[in-house]
Amino acid sequence: MEFASLQELYLHLISSAIRRCICSERLCRLSVLLQRSPASDPPLVCISISDTGLGSCIQEFQDLKCPVEGILAETWDGIVYVKTTEITDILDTEISCYQLNLKENVTTRKPIWLPSNIKHGVKFSGTEVCLSVSESVDVLLAEINCFFHQILILNIPNIAMEVVADGQDIPGSRNDAVFLENLSSSSSFTASTLDHLKLGLEDYVLRHGSSSTCDSCFPNRDDLRSGGGMVCEEKHKITKLVVEAAVVISEISNPTNNCFGGGCSDTKVLCFKDFVPCSITEAFLKALTGIDWKRYGLTLECAINQSSHALLKWGDMPFSFHIHIVVHCYHKIVAEATPMVQQTRYDKKLIRKAVQLALDDFKNKYTGFLLSADTLKISKFAPDLAKAVAGLVLYSNDMDFKNECLSILGLQTHQSEGGIVEETIKKMIISAIEGNDRRPQRLKEVAPLLFEDGRFVDDECYKNGFDPMDL
């Protein structure tokens, strides 16, 4: 794997540390230390990335490649120092130390083994990777903090993360420590990764992507509604490709006084690959545009690649209504193996299916949301149909028939007032229509939708003397 920028390099190293922590299945700590060395010429900053997850192996770093020419080559000499314990054994007695030059050819590269450190009987595992670069501490700190705030969306329950800048670019400045904790009070260590993703996206929405919750837009967490979907595909004997998607829908109580600016109802779709925020590709955009959004009452005008996210523009979307989507693609280890981060490829089919499952999950949990265009059109006729059926019941001279109808409606004889009967029938009709809309698509292919032949009754039909009984 070759890196074109310094940011790509250290984000990959942080991603590898996150993966090792996740694979350990125990509480871990991930620390990033930025330490300036003013004595060097030019001034260098040491980046130390350490974790207490599973140990690593030399192969994890052996295939990394740094370009001989370019900006990265100018700011970094290609040297990486690694300290690590054994991968699967916390009882080993030594910490292995070695040095790699990533500017050397991968096939002929040989690590330089350094003297090992003794554990002195302490049981622990982990890895520390260090490299020195010619870069501003302030720039590095801003980029890494932004990265970690995005990582919080994944809501990983077993990792405590911190970023520490020891001596910034201003001489004499105090140490700057930024501790990033799991912000979701509702998360559970035993919850599924999908549940954590949904909670993480809720927190991200509440914080507008920053570090503090916005009380003016969302005074209550219950104002947010979420759904999730996950699909898996076996790729290798020891790993499987997992695609998870979470959807959060929020309604702003005061559309004129919120942080979304200009009443914009566009949707940002964030994407992660292997626990790292990633740029949007054309394959990802095609997966989003391939979704039948009309099934969810949405009209997609266009999908725009904004590099850091995809922007979905909707037609006829209320300014107070906001949809938030995040997709995470990663390899899950299903057998004991080295926790190496693999290069995950976008799978359009799996991404589309995961987002659709998240939308379906949302529809099933929240009545009246994301109804299809057909359902909304049919539902317009529920009041007139309810009024007609209520009239048949209430004006019947057959008391047995009337009482039986009231019983079916769950009403008593004293509740035979026109308004109550009509409203009850209308709710039952709409419930049946919406229930049909929420049925899985595979069942709809067997049992057709209501009025699936497209012969909808509209106002023009009535104006032209159309009689519904002619159907």
N, C-alpha and C positions, 0 to 999 in steps of 0.2 A: 504494500500500500504506500503510495507516494503522496506527499503533502505539498500543496502549492503555497500555503501561507502558514505563519506561526500560529494563528488562531486554529486552523484545522488540526495542527499537531497537538496542541495542549488540550483541545476539546476531545480528541481521540484518546489521549492518555487519561483524562478524567472519566470518559465513558468506560474505558477498560476497568478503572478502579470501581466504578459503580457496579459493573457486571460482576466483579469478584465479590463485592459485598452482597449482592443479591443471591449469588450462588452459595454463599456461606450459610444462608437461612438462619442467621443470628444477628443480634444487634451489632452494628458496626459504626465506625467513625471514618469520615472522609475529610481530609484537611488539605487545603491549598495554601502554601506559604510563599509570599513574594518578598524576597530579601535583597535589598540594593547593596551593591559593592562599589562604593565611590572610589576606592583605591585603584580599581582597574582602569585601563585606558584602551578603548573607550569604556565608559561606565557600563557595567553589566548588572542584570537582575537575575538572581537564581530563583527558578520556579521549582518548588518541591511539591509533588503530589503524592500523598500517602494515604493508605487505607488499612483497615484492620479486617479485611475480608479474607478470602482464600489466598494462599500464596500464588505466585505466578511462576512461569517457566521461561526459559530463555527464548523458546520458539515464538513466544508472544511478541517479542521485540525484534527478533531476528529478521522478520520479513518487512519491517518498516523501512521506508526509503526517503531520503532527503535529497532534493535536487542539488546538483553541484553548482548551478548558476541560478540567479534570480534573487528576489527580495529575501526569501527565507534563508538562502545560503549566505547572504550578507549579514543577517542579524543573528545567525546561530552557526556554531562551528560543527554541528552534527554529532557532538558527543553527548551520550546519555549514560548516567550512572544509575544503577539499579541495585537495591537491597531487597531481598525477599526470603521468605521461609518456604519450606516445602509446600506443594500444592494441597495435599490432602492430609498432612500429618502435623498437628500442632505440638506434638511431643518431640519433634526433632530438636537437636541440641544446638544447631548453628543457624546463623543468618547468612545466606550466600550474598556475595557482593561482586559485581562485575561492571565492566565499562564496554560500551559499544559505540562505534563510529558509523552513524547511519549514512554518511556520504560515501562509504566504501561500497563496492559492488556486493549485492546480496549473496550471490553464489560463492564468493571468495571471502566474505566477511568472517572474521574470527573474534570472539569476545576476549577481552583481557580480564582474567580472573584476578580479583583483589583479595586481600586477606579477609577471612570470614570473621563475623562477630559471634561471640558466644552468648547463649541465652541465659546461662547460669540457672537452669532449672525452671525458668518461668515459662508457662504454657501460653502461647499466643501465636497468631499468624498474621501476615500482612505483607504489604509491598510499599516501597518508597522509590519514586522515580524523580531524578533531578537533572535539570539542564540549565545552562546559563545563556542568556540572550541579551542582545543590545536593544533594549526597548524601555519605554517609560513605564514606571510603576503605576502611575495614574491611569494610563491607557489600558494596561493589563488588568488592573483592578476593576475598571468600569466594564470591560468585556466579560470578565469572569463572573462578576456579580449579576450582569444581565443574563448570562447563561444559566446560573443557578436559580434565578427567579423563574425562568422558563421550566427548568427541571422540576420545580415544585408542582407543576401541573401533573406530573406522573405520580406524585404523592407516595413515594416509595417509603414504606413504613419502618424499615429496619436500618435506616441510615441517618445519622446525625451529621450535618455538613457544616463546614466553616471555611471562611476565607480570611486570611490574615496578611496584612501588608506591613512589614517591619521596616520602617524608615522610608517615607515617601520621597518624591522628587524635591520637595522643599526642605532644605537643610534645617535640622533641629525640630522637625515636625514629630508629633507623638506617634506611637504605634496605632495603626488603624485596624480594628478587628470587626468583621461582619459575620455574625452567627446566623445561619439560616436554619430554622427549625421547621418541622412539619406543622403547618398552620391549621390543619383540619382537626378540630376537636372531636369530630365524629368518626375518624378513621380508626380501624382496628387492625392489629397485627395479623389476625387470622382471616381478615377479609380477602376476597379475590383481588387480583391485579386490576380487573375491570372496575370493581367497586371503588378501588383507590383512584383510578383514573377519573371516574365520575366526580368523586369528592374533590379531587385536585382541580378539575375544570371549574367546579362551582367556586372554589376558593379563588381561582384565577379571575373569574368573572366578578366576584365580590371586590377584588382588589384592583380591577381594571389592569391587571398585569403588573402592578407595582408592588410595594411592600406593605401597604396598609389598606384596610377595608374601607370602602366608600359607603358611609351611612346615608348620604343624601339620595343616592340612586336605589340602594337596597337596604332599607332599614331592618328588614327581616330576611333571614336565610330562606324561609319558607316561600319567599317570592320567586325562588328559582325552582325549576322542574328539570329533571334529568332522565336520560335513557342511555342504555349502553348495548353494544353488540360485539361479539368476538367470533372469529373463525380461525381454524388451524389447518395447516397442510403439512404432511410429513415430507421433509426434504432429504433428510439423511437418517441413518440408523440411530444417531445419538441426539439429533436436534429436530425441531419442527418449527416452521414459520408460523408465527402468531400475528394476527392483525386485530387490534382492538380499536373501537371507535366509541366516543362519548358525545352526547348531544345535550346541551343545556339551553333551555328557553326561558327568557326573562321578560317580564312586562314592567315597564317603568310607570310608576303611578303618576308622575308629573313630567310629561314629555317635554315641556318647555324649560325645565330646570334640571338638567342631567349632564353627565360628563361625556355623552356620546357625540355631541357636537352636530349642529345642523339637522337634527332629526334623522340622521342616517340610519337606515335599517339593514345595511349590507352585512354579510356574514364573513368573518375571518375564519378560515380553516387552517389550524396549526397541524404540523406533521412532525413526528419523531421517528427516527430510525435507530434502533439499538441504543435507546436511552439518551439520545442526543437530538436536539432540535436540528432539523435539516431543511435545505432549500427545496422548493417545489419544482417538480419536473413536469414535462408535458404528459407523461404517462399518468401522473397523479391527477392532473387536470382532466384528462380523458375519463378517468375513473369517476370523478365527480359529475361531469356532464353526462355520463352514461346512466345516471340514476333517474328513474322515472319520478321526478319531483311532483308531478301532478297527482300521484297517488297520495301525497301528503298535503294537498291543497296549496302547493307552492308553484310559482311560475318563475323559472330561472331564465333571466335575460342573458346573462353571460358569466363566464368564469375567467378571472384575470390572474395571471401569475405575478405576484408581488415579491418574488424571490423568497422572503422569509415566511410567507403565508399565501394561501389562495384566497382571493376575494370573490365571493358570490354576490351578484346583484340580482335582486328580486323585483318582480313586478307586482304592484298593488299590495305592498307590505305596509301595515300601519307603523308609524314612526315609533310608537311605544313598544313594539314587538321586536325582540332581538333573539337571533339564533346563533349559538356558539358551538363549534365542532372541533374536535381534536382526534387525530388518527395516530396510532403508534404501531409500527411494524418492527418485530424483533424475532430473534431465534431463541427458542426455549430449549434448554438442555433436558432431555428425557432419560439420559443414562449418565453414569459417572464418566466425566471427561474433563479435559483441561478447559477452564472457562475463558476461552479465547473469543474475542468479538469478531464475528464473521461479517462479511460484506453483504448486507441485506439488499435485495432488489425489490423494487416496487412490483406488486402483483395487482394489476388493475381489477381483475375479477374478485380477488379477496377484499381489496379496499372497498369496492362498490358494495359487496355483500355485507361487510362489517358495518358500513354507514347505514345501509338499509335496515339491518337488524336493530341498530340503535334507534332509528326512527320508529320502527314497528314497536319496539319495547316502550318507547315514549307514548305512542298512541294507545297501547293496551293499558297503561297505568293512569293516563289522564283523559277523562271523558271530554269530548268536544274539541280536542286539539288535533291539529294536523289531519283533518278530515279531507278526503279526496274531493276533487272538483265535482265528480259525479254525485257524491253523497251530499255535498252542499246544495247542488241543484235540485236533487230529489227532495231534500228536507224543506225546501221552500213551500212545497205543497202539503206538508204535514198539517198546518193549521186548518186549511180548507177541508182536508179529508177528515180531520178530527171533528170539525164542526158538523159535517154531514153525518158521520157515524153517531155522534152524540144525539143528533136530531132523531135518527131512526130509533134509538133506545128510549129517549125521553118521551117521544110522542106516540109510542106504541101503546095500544089498549090492552095488550096481553101482559098482565102483571107477572106471570111466571117467566115470560121471556125477559121482561125488564129486570126482575130480581136476579135472574141467572146472569145477565150481562153485567149488572152491578157487582155480583160476586166475582166474576172473572176479572173485573177491574180492581178488585180488592176494596170495594166501597160498600157501605151500609145503606139501607133504604133511606135513612134521613139525610144521606149525602147525595141525593139525586138532583141537586140543583145543577142547572145547565153549565155554569162556569167550572164547577168541580169535575164533572164528568168529561167535559170537553178538554180540560187541561190534562187530566189523567190519560185520556186516549192519545193526546198529542205527544206526551212524554213517552208512552209505550211505542208509538210509531217511530219517533226519532231514535229511541233506544234500539229498536230492531234495525233501523237503517244504519246507525253507527256501529252496531254489533257486526253487521255484515261487512262493513268497511274495515273492521279490525281483524277479520279472519285472515289467516295466512294465505299468501298468494297461491300456494300449491293447491289449497282447497277450493279457491275461487275458480281455478281452471276446471275443476270437476263440477262444482255447483255454481252456475253463472251468477253474476251480480244482478241486483234488482234493476230492471229496465236496461239490461246490458245491450239490447239491440239499438240503443241510442234514440228511441222514440220518446224524447222528453216532452212534457207538456209545458209550454211557456205562455206568457201573457198574450202573445200574438194569436195563439190557437183559440183562446177564449174570444178574442175580438172578432175572429173569423167564424164564430159559431161552431167551434169544434166541440164534440161531445166525447168525453173520455171513455164512455161505454163502447164507442166504436172500435176501441182496441180489442 
